[in-house]
Amino acid sequence: MSIPGNKHTVKIAGFGGQGVVLASIILGRAAILDGKYSTQTASYGSEARGGECKSEVAISENTIDYPLVDKVQTLVAMSQPALMKYIDDLESTGTLFVDPDMVPRIPNFGGIRLIKIPATRTAENLGHKIVANMVMLGALQSSTIIVSEKGLHEAIREYVLQKMVDLNIRAAEEGKKLASK
């Protein structure tokens, strides 16, 4: 959970083509729409699709003086390599979101809160695998409440193609349902 006034940090990681960067941009924008401060950084592997990709978002009710993230409270791992590479960046009492279909081997991490969201399968059931990132964002929003549902939906409307808005919002709502199970 986000503590008012404190900086909440999120790392989203996976393969290029999974919408990692878009998810982080939407998360950061949702925070701004909620009246908070936000920073976002991203890095990509050399491949256009399928290579390593990560993005970090910091959200706070106060000005963010340092935009880079050392340790995160929330890690979203959309692939097995992403989990293995970035798990050490997660605080020992942090929250880990994984897609169990994409991350089949999840070691026991002690005090970490583990939330399994079958984002890819859910997105495929909605007819478009590409919205797995929105399924995960809906779950993240619902579980952490670092941004409001209203802010998330508004940010989705701003950043996805008009013809894809309804699908992306449905995907986020499915993620919310999955997180509540």
N, C-alpha and C positions, 0 to 999 in steps of 0.2 A: 504494500500500500504506500501511496505517496504521503509524505508528511508535509503539511503546509509550510511554505517558506524554504524547504530544503530542496536541493537539486536531486532530481531523479534521473538516472542514466540508463539507457537502453542500447544494447547492441543487437542488430539483426544481421545474421550471416547465413550464407548459402552459396548457391551457384548463380552465375550470371544468367539472366533469363527468368529467374524466379520472382522478380519484382522487389528485391531487397531494398534497393535505393528508393523506389517509388513509395514503398511502405514507410520508410523512415521520413521521407519528405511529407507524406500525408500525416504521420504522427506529429511531426514538428509543427505543421500548419494547424492541426487541430488544437494543439496547446496554445498557439497564438490566438486562435479564434475564441478560446476559453479565457483569454486575458492574461495568459502566462508568457514567460520568456522561453525561447527555445533556440538551440543551435543544432546543426546537423552536419556531419562529415561523412564521406564515403570513400572507399577505395575498391578498385577492380583488379582482377588478374589481367594478364595480357590477352587472353582469349575474349572474343566478343560474347559468346554464349558458352555456358558450361564451365567457365573458369571461376576462380574464387572471387567472392564479392562480400563486402561487409559495409555496414553503415552504423553510425552511432548518433544518438539523439540525447541531448541534455534538456531537461524541462525543469523550470523553477518559477516560483511566484516572485522571485527577486531577479535582478540583473545577473546575468551569467558572465563572470569575469574571465573565466578560462574555458574555452569551448572544447578542448580535447578531453577525452575520457580515459582514465587509467583503469579503474574498477567500475563495474556496472552492477546495478541492483537487479536488472532484468536482461537475460540473454534469450534471444529467439534463434534457435538453430534449425535451419531449414534443410540441412544435409549432414551426413555423418562426418565428413571432413571438417565442416564448420564447427560442430560440437567439439571435436577433439582439439582443434586449433585454439578455440576461444574460451573453453571452459575455465581456464585459469584466470580469465578476466572477470569472472563472476564472483561477487562477494560471497563469503561462506554462508550467509543467510539469505542469499538472493533467490530470485525466481527464474527457473529455466523452463522455457516453452520449447517443445520438440514436436515435430511431425513424426510419429512412430513408423510410418511407412517409408520415410526418407532417412530416418535415424533409427535403424533397427537395434543397434547395440548401445544401450544407455547404462553406463556404469553407475554404481551406487555412490552418490556424492554427499552423503551425510546430511547436514543441516539445510541443504538446498531444497526449496519448494519446487517440485517437478509437476508440470502440467503438460499432459499429452493431448495434442490436438491433431486429429487426422485431416489436416488442411488440404493436402493434395487430393485425397479420396473425396472429400466433401466438395471441392472445386470441380472435380470430374463429374460428380453427381449433379452439379449445377449446369454442366455442359461445357465448361471452360476451365481447363487446368490452370490457366494463367491467373485466376483469382484466388489461388491458394494463399497469396500474401494478404489478401483482404480477410480471408477466413481467420488467419493468424492475428491480424490487427483487431478484429472484433473480439477474439478471445482475450487478447492482451488488454484492450480497453475495459472489458467487463471484469477481468480479474484484478487489475491494478488500480483502475479508476484514476490514472494519471492525466487522462483527458476525458471529456464527457462524450457520451454517445452522440449528442447533437453536434459537437465540434468535429468528431470523427466523420460523421455523415456529410457535414458541410465541406470538409476538406476533400473528401472523396469526390464530391460534386465539382470542386474546383480543379482537380488534377487528373481525372480520367476523362476519356472521350465521352461526349454527351450520350452517344448510343450505348455506352457500357455502364453508365451510372447506376441504373437499377440493378443490374447483375452484381456490380461491386458492392452495393449496399446490402443486397440479399446475402452475399458471401460474408460480409461482416456480421450480419445478424445470425447467420448459421454458426459462425465462430463464437459469438456470445452464448448461443444455446449450448454448444459443446463445452464451453468453459464452466457452465453452471451444472453440468452433470457430475 
